[in-house]
């Protein structure tokens, strides 16, 4: 797993060796190793508003690391099995986690209180999007569904069932109200309906609910309609484990076979697939897998974490031109849109 810091000077990785490593983005040198988990680290995310890093693990634990002291300052208990993904709300002091117990949990960052248990999935939750606008929480599961959640009530707002196999990854556009999902079948694209989720700032919402954690005494959304399915993007032929999307509309996908795919997010065109990523000597087929990929905050560098214990960084070829690397594309006649 990978996370980048808002200042973009460092990035973080978590691995099956139970450690979290902090790397310099420019020099690519290891700065620090954090230890504390007793099983593989499955998810990490840094807060843009606090000097905190959050990590989750197969050991059922969620840790809050104070990066000014480089130590654990809070632990969040409640998951019944391994925790596979974690996210920080962009405007509230809340974290959201999902795992093998098929539940997503909403936590008050400060008090460690478990505010909501979001139940409804029938298998592991391995990916999520958390955003300011409703639906504030989107989860992807191995049960092949994607669910939207109302953070005001802790209830399901919508469910998408377009995947036929498990959903491995979700990626939202930096400023459009759209997102993509990837899995064992293909990559799909969606748009949140502009009429579906309208923010209300009523007196009731400002005052909060009785007995509810104070961090959630804020404005929340109201469900009014459905999410629009925009269709499949070009199939890369492999299970997509991880997706990342930058402001230029480049969607990157790390695959089970070790290949790295790049799509034009607007058209869905697969314009590049890198199959010959250098592997370490003696690497077995199962070690070629790209487990995670993430653009840095500038969107110009792509970081990948691989099963062969390597971390790779890709940058755009500045010498590339339409003549040296032509992109020939025409809309497919049979493309379907809903």
Buried (B, 14 or more C-beta within 10 A) or exposed (E): BBBBBEEBEBBBBBBEEBBBBBBEBEEEEEEEEBEBBEBBBBBBBBBEEBEBBBBBBBBBBBBBBBBEEEEBEBEBEBBEEBBBBBBBBBEBBBBBBBBBBBBBBBBBBBEBBBBBEBEBBEBBBBBBBBBEEBBBBBBBBBBBBBBBBBBBEBEBBBEBEBBEEBBBBBBBBEEBBBBBBBBBBBBBBBBBBEEBBEEEEEEEBEEBEEEBBEBBEBBBBBBEBBBBBBBBBBEBEBBBBBBBBBEEBBBBBBBBEBBBBBBBBEBBBBBEBEEEBEBEEEBEEEBBBBBBBBBBBEBBBBBBBBBBEBBBEBEEEEEEEEEEEEEEEEEEEEEEEE
